């Protein structure tokens, strides 16, 4: 195998690893954002020590979003 082929394989492998890392990082950030939205909604619902049906429905929707993303 020539040096150019070896360098080409190494560069391709590095690009593949970087692409995978950034894709996983983007997915992690989206999931974290969804979890933060749920926690914010939960905090708002518990502010007055009472969870209304509307707040419960909002919490349930946010929770389902966490599981789906």
C-alpha positions as CSV (number, residue, x, y, z in Angstrom):
1,X,0.0,0.0,0.0
2,X,1.4,3.4,-0.9
3,X,1.7,6.3,1.4
4,X,-1.0,8.2,-0.4
5,X,-3.4,5.4,0.1
6,X,-2.6,5.1,3.8
7,X,-3.0,8.8,4.3
8,X,-6.3,8.7,2.4
9,X,-7.6,5.9,4.6
10,X,-6.5,7.7,7.8
11,X,-8.1,11.0,6.7
12,X,-11.4,9.2,5.8
13,X,-11.4,7.5,9.2
14,X,-10.8,10.8,11.0
15,X,-13.6,12.5,9.1
16,X,-16.0,9.6,9.8
17,X,-15.2,9.7,13.5
18,X,-15.7,13.5,13.7
19,X,-19.0,13.3,11.7
20,X,-20.3,10.7,14.1
21,X,-19.2,12.7,17.2
22,X,-20.9,15.9,16.0
23,X,-24.1,14.0,15.1
24,X,-24.2,12.5,18.5
25,X,-23.4,15.8,20.2
26,X,-26.3,17.5,18.3
27,X,-28.7,14.7,19.4
28,X,-27.5,15.1,23.0
29,X,-28.1,18.8,22.9
30,X,-31.6,18.4,21.5
31,X,-32.5,15.8,24.2
32,X,-31.0,18.0,26.9
33,X,-33.1,21.0,25.7
34,X,-36.2,18.8,25.8
35,X,-35.5,17.7,29.3
36,X,-34.8,21.3,30.4
37,X,-38.2,22.4,28.9
38,X,-39.9,19.6,31.0
39,X,-38.1,20.7,34.2
40,X,-39.1,24.4,33.5
41,X,-42.7,23.3,33.0
42,X,-42.6,21.2,36.1
43,X,-41.1,24.1,38.1
44,X,-43.8,26.4,36.9
45,X,-46.5,23.9,37.7
46,X,-45.2,23.4,41.3
47,X,-44.8,27.2,41.9
48,X,-48.2,27.5,43.7
49,X,-48.1,23.9,45.2
50,X,-51.0,22.9,42.9
51,X,-50.9,21.2,39.6
52,X,-53.9,22.1,37.4
53,X,-55.2,19.8,34.7
54,X,-53.8,22.2,32.1
55,X,-50.3,22.1,33.7
56,X,-50.6,18.3,34.0
57,X,-51.4,18.0,30.3
58,X,-48.4,20.3,29.4
59,X,-46.1,18.2,31.6
60,X,-47.4,15.0,30.0
61,X,-46.7,16.4,26.5
62,X,-43.2,17.5,27.5
63,X,-42.5,14.1,29.0
64,X,-43.7,12.3,25.8
65,X,-41.4,14.6,23.9
66,X,-38.4,13.4,26.0
67,X,-39.2,9.8,25.1
68,X,-39.7,10.5,21.4
69,X,-36.6,12.5,20.6
